[in-house]
């Protein structure tokens, strides 16, 4: 991936989803633990998490590009608004799409 911001976000997504999959409740993990096989609860949770995070990252990248195109550098916007990226993007998406948003990030 050539875009450093995107590469960093994807790597963060992978690390976060690994943490989520590793910290499942033991009763849930036991339900899908078959002797001799990988723990399907961890695999299923990791894959579902990564799918969601990739979708969110792609949408955030689009929002980031539009913000920079119309209002200047993201760093300046974050400094002026006193928000983090993860706070800013959902607000902008909500402003743009309002009630038609299927997912609330």
N, C-alpha and C positions, 0 to 999 in steps of 0.2 A: 504494500500500500504506500503510495507516494505522499499522500497528504498526512503530515505529522499529527495534526489534531485528530483525524479519523483513526489513524493507527493507534494513538494513545488511548482513545475512547474504546476501541475494540479490545485492546489488551486489558483495560480496566474491566470491561464487561466480562471477559473470560475469567479473570481473577475473582470477580464478585460472584459469578455463577458457581465457580468451584467452591467458594466459601459457603454459599447457600446449600449446595448439594451435600457438603461434608457435615453440615450442622442440622440435619433433619432429626426430628424426634425418633427415638429408638423404636417405639412401637410401630411407626410408619415404615421404618427401614426393615424391621423383622417381617412385616407383611409381604414384602417383595424380595426377600432374601432366600434364594434357592441354592442349596449346597452345590458347589462346583461351578457356579456361574457368578458373573458380576452382580452386584446389588442393583437391581433394576430401578429401585426407588431413587437412588442417586443419579443414575443415567437419565431417567425420565425427568427428574427435577432439573438437572443441568441443561438438558436439551430445551425444555420449556422456557427456562430462564434465559438462555442464550438467544432463543428466537425472539422473545419479547424485547430484550436489551438491544439486539441488532436493529429491530424495527424502530425502536426509540432513538437510537443513535443516528440512523439514516434520516429520520424526520428532523432531529436536532441539527444535523449537518445542513439540511435544506434551509432551516430557519436561520442558522448562523450565516450562511451565504447571503440570504436576502437582507438580513440586518446589516451586514458589512457593505453590501451593495448600495443600500439606501441611507445608512446613517454613519458609516465610517467603521473604524476598527472595533472589534469586539472588546478589547481591553478597555478602551475609552468608555464604551457603553456600560460595561460592568462597573467601572470606577464611578461614573456619574450616577448610576442607579443604586449603587451599593448592594447589588444582588450577585449571586453566583450564577454560573451558567445553568445549573439545574433548577434554579428558581426562575430565571429569565425566560427560558425557552417555553415552558408550559404557559406562562402568562401571554407571550406573543402568539402562541398557537391558539389560545382561547380568544384573544382579540380578533384574530383573523377568521376563525371558524365558528366561534360561539357554540351554540347548541347542537350544531351538526357534528361535533366531535364524538366519535364512537368511543374512543379511549380517552380517559382523563389522565394526563401525565402530571 
